[in-house]
């Protein structure tokens, strides 16, 4: 066993190699502060047959014993990966995948098991570093090392590798991965951070990454294994040359350069059939034909974009596809909007509910146990003209929903301003590139249509990249469609208001980006989102509606003395349940005395408010109440003036004249108005009917 340590942002990062998991290709037992993660990298001995992609699987396992919890549910054990685990695995996957050989087809699994959590050292960061280290020291082919750093911001100051509390409550959540030369991944959520500050933070993280890479190089030099050889799945050069004879580059260019996805797919289908007919006797070529056609298309598209500045649909390099937006396309829902950009179309539906319907979270972050705003994204097969059954949201759907959610959180009103739980659902009607950014635009409009008083409008756009042989030979594309994403080198998504960035997600297929590329992509995205807001979104709806939909629940918030909560609830919930039964409202009470009354009938809601007000008021002489006769005795009548609250009217206080029997004036169920006289000798509240003025 060997132990390596370094100082990282004022805390000790410790890596044990050879201590555990010896049968994995590579294993790193990681400790940062007291956060412990076991990261392993394993690969199959042989390539998986019949595939045309690199089968990489990344796992982030949250063990609840790491924070001293026993899992809920009947089984009392960890089950399906949480949303946070899925998103963390995606963040690890994105920078590492491009560093494996493109023709590698062996199954690779990077597993990261969180075994203890120190709130000062986020386990996600430790897993990211552990995945990189375990892969670098293994015998798996990998063009590393790479490193990752997180940057937070509190009170305007950047913090390297912030604690969980600083991360959750600060104005920036930035994760940056780098090689020794370039940035390879950016993931960010921000509270309208200006572009120049975001770039500053990105390259602060990049500089820290260089110190980590030097540390990893030291580990690899001492304990790294030689990389194993593998069976290449590259397309034979002879086959590619033959394909260019059958379908010339100009013919391929004509086939792929069209603004309609369906036409292009039909053209490629026809070309593929030509190749199948020509290669009918060569089974080994037929096995890799799909990949070969993909590579031929890719080479054609990249050449035309980079050398001739010609895009498949004929747009300028910085031109956005045709835009359209509308709201209220679905009746009766609380808010709806549709956003269309070219052949990408998203319908977003917003639902409002009481705060009691917030999502409950059971994970490693003990500071975050509820989620008030939920954004869910769906990607049905019909949106891309395919047919396959729905199996529920996968990692891609979860990731896209989380990105749009992160984009809008900074502009949401506070709970005090708008006491609702909010769910936005983005339904993909049609997809041809960057549906997550269309989801951001659609959900922003749907929130405004639903009457959610968001602070500012948010839009998003994705920029692409095609690179040549040198660092300064590149072209940044605004608003990439599917083909440019598939064959390009980058998918750089940026969302924000006119005052700054709210989210970034960057995926690349090459070994990193230079600073000029990063700066140009962020600048292009700023121009594009301004255009989208001004020329499209604001024409459909320019500001939040002043009131929520008539079909949405209404919420009244009041505050009561926390010491009076028991009076409102009553014994075994009797009082509060009676209020609910009488009015049909929903009531939520917090420990601090905050009370939310939710319903659709304002009269009934106000009735419930009045009941609670009466119950929690200290009774004073002269107060006027309305109540119902619930009991008649010889000496008087008992009046219920609020659920569980009664007072007595003595027979002498019922009428201005003498009466012999209470029944001469009152019967059970009568509605009466009374004035409080204080309390009698027995501590009961005394009322008078005759003294009401």
C-alpha positions as CSV (number, residue, x, y, z in Angstrom):
1,X,0.0,0.0,0.0
2,X,1.1,3.5,-0.7
3,X,-0.3,6.8,0.6
4,X,-0.1,10.1,-1.2
5,X,-1.2,13.4,0.3
6,X,-1.5,17.0,-0.9
7,X,-2.9,20.3,0.5
8,X,-6.0,21.2,-1.5
9,X,-7.7,24.5,-0.6
10,X,-6.6,24.3,3.0
11,X,-7.6,20.7,3.6
12,X,-5.6,17.4,3.2
13,X,-6.4,15.2,0.3
14,X,-5.3,11.7,0.9
15,X,-5.1,8.8,-1.6
16,X,-4.4,5.2,-0.6
17,X,-3.5,2.9,-3.4
18,X,-3.2,-0.8,-2.9
19,X,-5.1,-0.8,0.4
20,X,-8.5,-2.0,-0.9
21,X,-10.2,-3.4,-4.1
22,X,-7.1,-5.0,-5.4
23,X,-8.9,-6.9,-8.2
24,X,-10.2,-3.8,-9.9
25,X,-8.0,-2.4,-12.7
26,X,-7.5,0.7,-10.6
27,X,-8.6,1.7,-7.1
28,X,-8.2,4.8,-5.1
29,X,-9.3,5.0,-1.5
30,X,-9.9,8.8,-1.2
31,X,-10.2,11.0,1.9
32,X,-10.7,14.7,1.8
33,X,-11.1,16.0,5.3
34,X,-13.2,13.2,6.8
35,X,-15.1,12.6,3.6
36,X,-14.3,9.1,2.3
37,X,-15.0,7.7,-1.2
38,X,-13.8,4.5,-2.7
39,X,-13.3,5.0,-6.5
40,X,-12.6,2.0,-8.8
41,X,-12.1,1.6,-12.5
42,X,-12.6,-1.7,-14.2
43,X,-12.6,-2.9,-17.8
44,X,-13.7,-6.0,-19.6
45,X,-11.0,-8.2,-21.1
46,X,-12.6,-8.1,-24.6
47,X,-14.6,-5.6,-26.6
48,X,-18.4,-5.8,-26.6
49,X,-19.5,-7.1,-29.9
50,X,-22.1,-5.4,-32.2
51,X,-21.8,-1.9,-30.8
52,X,-20.5,1.3,-32.4
53,X,-19.9,3.3,-29.2
54,X,-17.7,3.3,-26.2
55,X,-19.6,1.5,-23.4
56,X,-18.6,3.6,-20.3
57,X,-20.7,3.4,-17.2
58,X,-20.2,5.8,-14.3
59,X,-21.8,5.3,-10.9
60,X,-22.0,7.5,-7.8
61,X,-23.3,5.4,-4.9
62,X,-24.7,7.3,-1.9
63,X,-24.5,5.1,1.2
64,X,-26.7,6.7,3.9
65,X,-24.6,5.3,6.6
66,X,-22.1,7.9,5.4
67,X,-24.3,10.5,7.2
68,X,-25.6,8.3,10.0
69,X,-29.0,7.5,8.4
70,X,-30.9,4.3,7.9
71,X,-32.7,4.3,4.6
72,X,-36.5,4.7,4.6
73,X,-39.0,2.4,3.1
74,X,-39.9,-1.2,3.9
75,X,-36.5,-2.7,2.8
76,X,-34.4,-0.2,4.8
77,X,-31.6,-0.3,2.2
78,X,-30.4,1.9,-0.6
79,X,-32.4,1.5,-3.7
80,X,-32.6,3.4,-7.0
81,X,-30.0,6.1,-7.5
82,X,-31.2,9.5,-6.3
83,X,-31.4,12.5,-8.7
84,X,-28.2,13.9,-7.2
85,X,-26.4,10.6,-7.7
86,X,-27.5,10.6,-11.4
87,X,-26.4,14.2,-11.9
88,X,-23.0,13.6,-10.2
89,X,-22.4,10.5,-12.4
90,X,-23.1,12.6,-15.5
91,X,-20.6,15.3,-14.3
92,X,-17.9,12.7,-13.9
93,X,-18.7,11.0,-17.2
94,X,-18.7,14.1,-19.4
95,X,-15.0,15.2,-19.0
96,X,-13.6,11.6,-18.9
97,X,-15.4,10.0,-21.8
98,X,-13.5,12.0,-24.5
99,X,-10.1,11.0,-23.0
100,X,-10.7,7.3,-23.7
101,X,-9.7,6.1,-27.2
102,X,-12.4,6.7,-29.8
103,X,-12.0,3.1,-31.1
104,X,-12.2,1.4,-27.7
105,X,-15.1,-0.9,-27.2
106,X,-14.3,-2.7,-24.0
107,X,-16.9,-2.1,-21.2
108,X,-15.5,0.3,-18.6
109,X,-17.2,1.0,-15.2
110,X,-16.1,3.8,-12.9
111,X,-17.7,3.2,-9.5
112,X,-17.6,5.8,-6.7
113,X,-19.0,4.7,-3.3
114,X,-19.4,7.4,-0.7
115,X,-18.6,5.9,2.7
116,X,-18.5,9.0,5.0
117,X,-19.4,12.7,4.6
118,X,-17.7,15.6,6.2
119,X,-19.9,18.7,5.5
120,X,-16.8,20.7,4.9
121,X,-15.7,18.5,2.0
122,X,-18.3,17.7,-0.6
123,X,-18.4,14.0,-1.6
124,X,-19.2,14.8,-5.2
125,X,-15.8,16.5,-5.6
126,X,-13.9,13.6,-3.9
127,X,-15.7,11.1,-6.3
128,X,-14.7,13.2,-9.3
129,X,-11.0,13.2,-8.3
130,X,-11.2,9.6,-7.3
131,X,-12.6,8.5,-10.7
132,X,-9.8,10.4,-12.5
133,X,-7.0,8.9,-10.2
134,X,-8.3,5.3,-10.3
135,X,-8.5,5.5,-14.1
136,X,-5.1,7.1,-14.5
137,X,-3.3,4.5,-12.3
138,X,-5.1,1.6,-14.0
139,X,-4.1,-0.3,-17.1
140,X,-7.1,1.0,-19.0
141,X,-6.2,3.2,-22.0
142,X,-6.8,6.8,-21.0
143,X,-5.3,10.0,-22.2
144,X,-5.2,11.7,-18.8
145,X,-4.7,12.9,-16.2
146,X,-7.6,15.2,-15.7
147,X,-8.7,17.0,-12.5
148,X,-11.8,18.8,-11.3
149,X,-12.3,21.8,-9.0
150,X,-15.4,23.4,-7.6
151,X,-15.8,27.2,-7.1
152,X,-18.4,28.8,-4.9
153,X,-19.0,32.5,-4.1
154,X,-20.1,34.0,-0.8
155,X,-20.4,37.8,-0.3
156,X,-18.8,38.4,-3.7
157,X,-15.7,36.3,-2.9
158,X,-14.7,33.1,-4.8
159,X,-14.2,30.0,-2.6
160,X,-12.2,27.0,-3.9
161,X,-13.9,23.7,-3.0
162,X,-16.5,25.3,-0.7
163,X,-18.2,23.4,2.1
164,X,-21.7,22.0,1.5
165,X,-23.3,25.0,3.3
166,X,-21.3,27.5,1.3
167,X,-22.2,25.6,-1.9
168,X,-25.9,25.5,-1.1
169,X,-26.2,29.1,0.1
170,X,-23.7,31.0,-2.1
171,X,-24.2,32.7,-5.4
172,X,-22.2,30.3,-7.5
173,X,-22.0,26.5,-8.0
174,X,-19.2,25.9,-10.5
175,X,-17.4,22.7,-11.4
176,X,-14.6,22.8,-13.9
177,X,-12.6,19.8,-15.2
178,X,-9.2,20.3,-17.0
179,X,-6.3,18.5,-18.6
180,X,-2.8,19.9,-18.2
181,X,-3.5,22.3,-21.0
182,X,-7.3,22.9,-21.5
183,X,-10.7,23.1,-19.9
184,X,-12.7,20.0,-20.8
185,X,-15.9,20.4,-18.8
186,X,-17.9,23.2,-17.2
187,X,-21.0,22.8,-15.1
188,X,-22.5,25.9,-13.3
189,X,-25.4,27.3,-11.5
190,X,-25.2,31.0,-10.7
191,X,-27.2,33.9,-9.3
192,X,-27.0,36.1,-12.4
193,X,-23.2,36.1,-12.5
194,X,-21.8,38.5,-15.1
195,X,-19.9,36.9,-18.0
196,X,-16.5,38.3,-17.0
197,X,-16.8,37.0,-13.5
198,X,-17.8,33.6,-14.7
199,X,-14.8,33.4,-16.9
200,X,-12.6,34.5,-14.0
201,X,-14.0,31.7,-11.8
202,X,-13.6,29.1,-14.6
203,X,-9.9,29.9,-15.0
204,X,-9.3,30.1,-11.2
205,X,-10.6,26.5,-11.1
206,X,-8.4,25.6,-14.1
207,X,-5.3,26.9,-12.3
208,X,-6.1,24.8,-9.2
209,X,-6.6,21.8,-11.5
210,X,-3.0,22.1,-12.6
211,X,-1.8,21.5,-9.0
212,X,-4.0,18.4,-8.8
213,X,-2.7,17.1,-12.1
214,X,0.8,17.4,-10.9
215,X,-0.2,15.4,-7.8
216,X,-1.8,12.7,-10.0
217,X,1.2,12.5,-12.2
218,X,3.3,11.8,-9.1
219,X,0.9,9.0,-8.1
220,X,1.0,7.5,-11.6
221,X,4.8,7.7,-11.7
222,X,5.0,5.5,-8.6
223,X,2.1,3.1,-8.8
224,X,0.6,3.4,-12.3
225,X,0.2,0.3,-14.4
226,X,1.2,0.1,-18.1
227,X,-1.8,0.6,-20.3
228,X,-3.0,-2.6,-21.9
229,X,-3.4,-3.2,-25.6
230,X,-6.8,-3.5,-27.1
231,X,-8.6,-4.5,-30.3
232,X,-9.2,-1.4,-32.4
233,X,-12.6,-0.9,-33.9
234,X,-11.5,1.8,-36.3
235,X,-13.0,1.8,-39.8
236,X,-10.6,0.2,-42.4
237,X,-9.0,2.9,-44.6
238,X,-9.6,0.7,-47.7
239,X,-13.4,0.6,-46.9
240,X,-13.6,4.3,-46.5
241,X,-11.8,4.9,-49.8
242,X,-14.2,2.5,-51.5
243,X,-17.2,4.3,-50.0
244,X,-16.0,7.6,-51.5
245,X,-15.9,6.0,-54.9
246,X,-19.5,4.8,-54.6
247,X,-20.8,8.1,-53.1
248,X,-18.6,11.0,-53.9
249,X,-17.9,13.7,-51.3
250,X,-20.0,16.1,-53.3
251,X,-22.9,13.6,-53.4
252,X,-22.6,13.2,-49.6
253,X,-22.6,16.9,-49.1
254,X,-25.8,17.2,-51.1
255,X,-27.4,14.5,-49.1
256,X,-26.7,16.0,-45.6
257,X,-27.0,19.7,-46.3
258,X,-30.8,20.3,-45.9
259,X,-32.8,22.2,-43.3
260,X,-35.2,19.3,-42.8
261,X,-34.1,16.5,-40.6
262,X,-36.5,14.0,-42.2
263,X,-35.2,14.7,-45.7
264,X,-31.6,14.3,-44.6
265,X,-32.4,11.0,-42.9
266,X,-34.1,9.7,-46.0
267,X,-31.1,10.7,-48.1
268,X,-28.7,8.9,-45.8
269,X,-31.0,5.8,-45.8
270,X,-30.7,5.7,-49.6
271,X,-27.0,6.1,-49.5
272,X,-26.6,3.3,-46.9
273,X,-28.6,1.0,-49.1
274,X,-26.1,1.6,-51.9
275,X,-23.3,0.7,-49.6
276,X,-25.1,-2.4,-48.4
277,X,-25.6,-3.6,-52.0
278,X,-22.0,-2.9,-52.9
279,X,-20.6,-4.6,-49.8
280,X,-22.9,-7.6,-49.8
281,X,-20.0,-10.0,-50.1
282,X,-17.9,-8.4,-47.4
283,X,-19.5,-9.3,-44.0
284,X,-16.7,-7.6,-42.0
285,X,-17.4,-4.3,-43.7
286,X,-21.2,-4.7,-43.3
287,X,-20.7,-5.1,-39.5
288,X,-19.2,-1.6,-39.2
289,X,-21.2,0.1,-42.0
290,X,-23.3,2.2,-39.7
291,X,-20.2,3.6,-38.0
292,X,-18.6,4.2,-41.4
293,X,-21.6,6.1,-42.7
294,X,-21.6,8.2,-39.6
295,X,-17.9,9.0,-40.0
296,X,-18.4,9.9,-43.7
297,X,-21.2,12.3,-42.8
298,X,-19.1,13.7,-40.0
299,X,-16.2,14.4,-42.2
300,X,-18.4,16.0,-44.8
301,X,-20.2,18.3,-42.4
302,X,-17.1,19.4,-40.5
303,X,-15.2,20.2,-43.7
304,X,-18.1,22.3,-45.1
305,X,-18.6,24.2,-41.8
306,X,-14.9,24.8,-41.0
307,X,-13.6,25.5,-44.5
308,X,-16.5,26.9,-46.3
309,X,-18.5,28.4,-43.4
310,X,-21.6,26.5,-44.7
311,X,-24.1,25.1,-42.2
312,X,-26.3,22.1,-43.1
313,X,-29.5,24.2,-43.1
314,X,-27.9,27.2,-44.9
315,X,-27.8,29.5,-41.8
316,X,-25.1,32.0,-41.0
317,X,-22.6,31.0,-38.3
318,X,-24.2,33.2,-35.7
319,X,-27.8,32.9,-36.9
320,X,-30.6,31.4,-34.7
321,X,-33.2,29.2,-36.3
322,X,-36.8,30.5,-36.8
323,X,-38.4,31.2,-33.4
324,X,-42.0,31.0,-32.2
325,X,-43.6,31.3,-28.8
326,X,-47.2,31.2,-27.4
327,X,-48.8,30.8,-24.0
328,X,-52.1,29.3,-22.8
329,X,-52.1,26.5,-25.3
330,X,-53.7,24.1,-22.9
331,X,-56.9,24.9,-21.0
332,X,-57.5,24.5,-17.3
333,X,-53.9,23.9,-16.3
334,X,-52.3,26.5,-14.1
335,X,-49.9,27.8,-16.8
336,X,-48.7,26.6,-20.2
337,X,-46.4,27.8,-22.9
338,X,-44.8,26.4,-26.1
339,X,-41.5,27.4,-27.5
340,X,-40.3,26.4,-31.0
341,X,-36.8,26.9,-32.4
342,X,-36.5,25.3,-35.9
343,X,-37.4,21.7,-35.5
344,X,-37.1,21.8,-31.7
345,X,-40.4,22.3,-29.9
346,X,-41.2,22.2,-26.2
347,X,-44.5,22.5,-24.4
348,X,-44.2,23.4,-20.8
349,X,-46.9,23.0,-18.2
350,X,-46.8,24.6,-14.7
351,X,-48.7,23.3,-11.7
352,X,-49.0,25.2,-8.4
353,X,-49.6,23.5,-5.1
354,X,-49.4,24.1,-1.3
355,X,-45.9,24.0,0.2
356,X,-46.8,20.7,1.8
357,X,-46.4,19.2,-1.6
358,X,-42.7,20.1,-1.9
359,X,-40.5,17.1,-2.9
360,X,-38.9,15.4,0.1
361,X,-35.2,14.5,-0.4
362,X,-33.4,11.7,1.4
363,X,-29.7,12.1,0.5
364,X,-26.3,12.9,1.8
365,X,-26.8,16.7,2.1
366,X,-28.6,17.1,5.4
367,X,-29.1,20.9,4.7
368,X,-31.4,20.2,1.8
369,X,-34.3,17.9,2.7
370,X,-37.0,19.5,0.5
371,X,-37.3,20.9,-3.0
372,X,-39.9,23.6,-3.7
373,X,-39.3,24.0,-7.4
374,X,-39.3,20.9,-9.6
375,X,-38.6,20.8,-13.3
376,X,-39.2,17.6,-15.1
377,X,-38.3,16.9,-18.7
378,X,-39.7,14.2,-20.9
379,X,-38.4,13.0,-24.3
380,X,-40.8,10.6,-26.0
381,X,-39.6,8.7,-29.0
382,X,-42.1,10.3,-31.4
383,X,-40.2,13.6,-31.0
384,X,-37.5,12.2,-33.2
385,X,-39.7,10.1,-35.4
386,X,-38.9,6.8,-33.6
387,X,-41.0,4.1,-32.0
388,X,-40.1,2.6,-28.7
389,X,-41.9,2.1,-25.4
390,X,-41.5,4.6,-22.6
391,X,-39.5,3.3,-19.7
392,X,-39.6,6.4,-17.5
393,X,-37.0,9.1,-17.3
394,X,-33.4,8.1,-17.9
395,X,-30.2,9.8,-17.0
396,X,-30.5,12.2,-20.0
397,X,-34.0,13.2,-19.1
398,X,-33.0,13.8,-15.4
399,X,-30.0,15.8,-16.5
400,X,-32.0,18.0,-18.9
401,X,-34.7,18.7,-16.4
402,X,-32.1,19.6,-13.7
403,X,-30.3,22.0,-16.0
404,X,-33.6,23.9,-16.8
405,X,-34.5,23.8,-13.1
406,X,-31.1,25.3,-12.2
407,X,-31.5,28.0,-14.8
408,X,-34.7,29.3,-13.3
409,X,-34.1,29.0,-9.5
410,X,-32.3,32.3,-9.2
411,X,-35.4,34.3,-10.5
412,X,-38.1,32.5,-8.5
413,X,-39.9,34.5,-5.8
414,X,-39.2,33.6,-2.1
415,X,-41.6,31.5,-0.2
416,X,-42.7,34.6,1.7
417,X,-43.5,36.3,-1.6
418,X,-45.2,33.3,-3.2
419,X,-46.0,30.5,-0.8
420,X,-46.4,27.7,-3.4
421,X,-44.7,24.5,-4.4
422,X,-44.1,24.7,-8.2
423,X,-43.7,22.0,-10.7
424,X,-42.8,22.6,-14.4
425,X,-43.0,19.8,-16.9
426,X,-41.3,20.1,-20.3
427,X,-42.9,17.8,-22.9
428,X,-40.7,17.4,-26.0
429,X,-43.0,17.6,-29.0
430,X,-40.1,17.7,-31.6
431,X,-36.4,17.5,-31.2
432,X,-33.6,18.6,-33.5
433,X,-31.0,19.9,-31.1
434,X,-30.8,21.6,-27.7
435,X,-34.2,20.7,-26.2
436,X,-32.9,21.6,-22.7
437,X,-32.5,25.2,-23.7
438,X,-35.9,25.3,-25.4
439,X,-37.2,23.9,-22.1
440,X,-35.7,26.8,-20.2
441,X,-37.4,29.3,-22.5
442,X,-40.8,27.5,-22.4
443,X,-40.8,27.0,-18.7
444,X,-39.9,30.7,-18.1
445,X,-43.0,31.7,-20.1
446,X,-45.2,29.1,-18.5
447,X,-44.2,30.3,-15.1
448,X,-45.2,33.9,-16.1
449,X,-48.5,32.6,-17.6
450,X,-49.2,30.8,-14.3
451,X,-48.8,34.1,-12.3
452,X,-45.6,33.1,-10.7
453,X,-43.9,36.5,-10.0
454,X,-40.4,35.6,-11.3
455,X,-38.0,38.5,-11.0
456,X,-36.7,38.5,-14.6
457,X,-37.0,36.6,-17.9
458,X,-34.6,33.7,-18.5
459,X,-33.6,32.3,-21.9
460,X,-31.0,29.7,-23.0
461,X,-29.1,28.8,-26.1
462,X,-26.5,26.2,-27.1
463,X,-23.3,27.0,-29.0
464,X,-21.3,24.4,-31.0
465,X,-17.7,24.1,-32.2
466,X,-15.8,22.6,-35.1
467,X,-12.0,22.5,-34.8
468,X,-9.2,21.9,-37.2
469,X,-5.7,20.7,-36.8
470,X,-4.4,23.7,-34.7
471,X,-5.8,25.5,-31.6
472,X,-6.5,28.6,-33.6
473,X,-8.3,26.8,-36.4
474,X,-11.9,26.7,-35.1
475,X,-15.4,28.0,-35.7
476,X,-18.0,28.6,-33.0
477,X,-21.6,28.0,-34.1
478,X,-24.7,29.7,-32.5
479,X,-27.8,27.6,-31.9
480,X,-26.6,24.1,-33.0
481,X,-29.1,21.6,-34.4
482,X,-28.8,17.9,-33.9
483,X,-26.5,17.2,-36.9
484,X,-24.0,19.9,-35.7
485,X,-24.1,18.4,-32.2
486,X,-23.5,14.9,-33.4
487,X,-20.6,15.8,-35.7
488,X,-19.3,18.8,-33.9
489,X,-16.9,19.0,-31.0
490,X,-18.9,20.9,-28.4
491,X,-22.3,21.5,-26.9
492,X,-22.0,24.6,-24.8
493,X,-25.3,25.5,-23.1
494,X,-25.7,28.8,-21.3
495,X,-28.9,30.3,-19.7
496,X,-29.3,33.6,-18.0
497,X,-31.2,36.9,-17.7
498,X,-30.0,40.2,-19.2
499,X,-28.0,40.8,-16.1
500,X,-26.0,37.6,-16.0
501,X,-25.6,33.8,-16.2
502,X,-27.8,31.4,-14.2
503,X,-26.5,28.1,-15.6
504,X,-23.9,26.5,-17.8
505,X,-23.4,23.0,-19.0
506,X,-20.6,22.2,-21.4
507,X,-20.0,18.8,-23.2
508,X,-17.1,18.3,-25.5
509,X,-15.8,15.4,-27.6
510,X,-12.2,16.7,-27.9
511,X,-9.3,17.1,-25.5
512,X,-10.3,20.5,-24.2
513,X,-11.0,24.1,-25.1
514,X,-8.7,27.1,-25.2
515,X,-9.6,30.2,-23.4
516,X,-10.5,32.2,-26.6
517,X,-13.1,29.5,-27.5
518,X,-14.7,29.6,-24.0
519,X,-14.9,33.4,-24.1
520,X,-16.4,33.4,-27.6
521,X,-19.0,30.8,-26.7
522,X,-20.1,32.7,-23.6
523,X,-20.2,36.0,-25.5
524,X,-22.2,34.4,-28.4
525,X,-24.7,32.9,-25.9
526,X,-25.2,36.3,-24.3
527,X,-26.1,37.9,-27.7
528,X,-28.4,35.0,-28.6
529,X,-30.4,34.9,-25.4
530,X,-31.0,38.6,-25.6
531,X,-32.3,38.1,-29.1
532,X,-34.6,35.3,-28.0
533,X,-36.0,37.3,-25.2
534,X,-36.6,40.4,-27.2
535,X,-37.7,39.0,-30.5
536,X,-39.7,36.0,-29.4
537,X,-40.5,35.4,-25.7
538,X,-41.5,38.9,-24.7
539,X,-43.9,39.1,-27.6
540,X,-45.8,36.1,-26.3
541,X,-45.7,37.3,-22.6
542,X,-43.6,40.1,-21.3
543,X,-44.2,39.9,-17.6
544,X,-45.8,37.6,-15.0
545,X,-49.5,37.8,-14.7
546,X,-50.8,39.6,-11.6
547,X,-52.8,36.7,-10.4
548,X,-52.6,32.9,-10.5
549,X,-55.0,31.0,-12.7
550,X,-58.6,30.6,-11.5
551,X,-57.9,26.8,-11.6
552,X,-54.9,27.1,-9.3
553,X,-55.2,26.9,-5.6
554,X,-55.2,30.2,-3.7
555,X,-53.1,30.5,-0.6
556,X,-53.4,32.9,2.3
557,X,-50.5,33.0,4.8
558,X,-50.9,34.2,8.3
559,X,-48.8,34.0,11.4
560,X,-49.9,32.9,14.9
561,X,-48.2,32.7,18.2
562,X,-46.3,29.4,18.1
563,X,-47.6,28.7,21.7
564,X,-51.1,28.7,20.2
565,X,-50.4,26.0,17.6
566,X,-51.8,23.3,19.9
567,X,-55.1,25.3,20.3
568,X,-55.5,25.3,16.5
569,X,-54.6,21.6,16.1
570,X,-56.7,20.5,19.1
571,X,-56.6,17.2,20.8
572,X,-55.6,14.5,18.4
573,X,-56.2,17.0,15.5
574,X,-59.9,17.4,16.3
575,X,-60.0,21.2,16.0
576,X,-58.0,21.6,12.7
577,X,-59.8,18.7,11.1
578,X,-63.1,20.3,11.9
579,X,-62.0,23.6,10.3
580,X,-61.0,21.6,7.2
581,X,-64.3,19.7,7.1
582,X,-66.3,22.9,7.4
583,X,-64.4,25.0,4.8
584,X,-62.9,22.4,2.5
585,X,-59.5,24.1,2.7
586,X,-56.0,22.6,3.3
587,X,-54.1,24.0,6.2
588,X,-50.3,23.7,6.8
589,X,-48.7,24.9,10.1
590,X,-45.0,25.3,10.6
591,X,-43.2,25.3,13.9
592,X,-42.5,29.0,13.7
593,X,-46.3,29.8,13.7
594,X,-46.6,30.3,9.9
595,X,-50.0,29.0,8.7
596,X,-50.9,28.5,5.0
597,X,-54.6,28.2,4.1
598,X,-55.0,26.7,0.6
599,X,-58.2,26.4,-1.4
600,X,-60.1,27.5,-4.5
601,X,-63.0,29.3,-2.8
602,X,-61.8,32.6,-1.3
603,X,-64.9,33.0,0.9
604,X,-64.3,29.6,2.5
605,X,-60.6,30.4,2.9
606,X,-61.4,33.6,4.7
607,X,-63.8,31.7,6.9
608,X,-61.0,29.4,7.9
609,X,-58.7,32.4,8.5
610,X,-61.3,33.9,10.8
611,X,-61.7,30.6,12.7
612,X,-58.0,30.4,13.3
613,X,-57.9,34.1,14.3
614,X,-60.6,33.6,16.8
615,X,-59.0,30.4,18.2
616,X,-55.6,32.1,18.7
617,X,-56.9,35.4,20.1
618,X,-56.8,36.1,23.8
619,X,-60.4,36.9,24.7
620,X,-61.2,40.3,25.9
621,X,-64.4,42.0,27.1
622,X,-66.2,43.7,24.3
623,X,-65.2,41.4,21.4
624,X,-68.0,40.5,19.0
625,X,-68.4,36.9,17.8
626,X,-70.8,35.0,15.6
627,X,-71.5,31.4,16.7
628,X,-74.0,28.5,16.7
629,X,-76.1,27.2,19.6
630,X,-74.7,23.8,20.4
631,X,-76.2,23.1,23.8
632,X,-79.2,24.4,25.8
633,X,-79.4,24.2,29.6
634,X,-81.9,25.6,32.1
635,X,-79.5,28.3,33.0
636,X,-78.5,29.3,29.5
637,X,-77.1,28.2,26.1
638,X,-73.6,27.3,25.0
639,X,-72.4,29.0,21.8
640,X,-69.7,27.5,19.6
641,X,-67.9,30.5,18.0
642,X,-65.0,28.5,16.5
643,X,-64.2,24.8,16.2
644,X,-63.6,23.5,19.7
645,X,-64.3,26.9,21.2
646,X,-67.5,27.5,23.3
647,X,-68.8,30.2,25.5
648,X,-72.0,30.5,27.6
649,X,-74.9,33.0,27.3
650,X,-76.7,33.1,30.7
651,X,-80.5,33.1,30.4
652,X,-80.5,36.6,31.7
653,X,-78.3,37.8,28.9
654,X,-80.3,36.3,26.0
655,X,-83.0,39.0,25.6
656,X,-83.9,42.5,26.7
657,X,-87.0,41.1,28.5
658,X,-87.3,38.4,31.1
659,X,-87.7,34.8,29.7
660,X,-88.6,31.7,31.6
661,X,-87.1,29.2,29.3
662,X,-84.1,29.4,27.0
663,X,-86.1,27.4,24.4
664,X,-88.5,30.3,24.2
665,X,-85.8,32.2,22.2
666,X,-83.2,29.7,21.1
667,X,-83.1,26.3,19.4
668,X,-80.1,24.1,18.7
669,X,-78.3,25.2,15.5
670,X,-79.3,28.8,15.7
671,X,-76.7,31.3,14.3
672,X,-76.3,34.2,16.8
673,X,-74.1,37.2,17.4
674,X,-72.7,37.6,20.9
675,X,-70.4,40.0,22.8
676,X,-67.7,38.7,25.1
677,X,-68.2,39.7,28.8
678,X,-65.0,38.0,30.0
679,X,-64.7,34.9,32.0
680,X,-67.0,33.6,34.8
681,X,-65.9,32.2,38.2
682,X,-65.4,28.8,36.6
683,X,-63.1,30.2,33.9
684,X,-65.7,29.8,31.1
685,X,-66.1,32.5,28.5
686,X,-69.3,34.5,29.1
687,X,-71.3,36.0,26.3
688,X,-74.3,38.3,26.0
689,X,-76.7,38.5,23.2
690,X,-78.8,41.4,24.5
691,X,-75.7,43.7,24.9
692,X,-74.6,43.4,21.3
693,X,-74.5,46.9,19.8
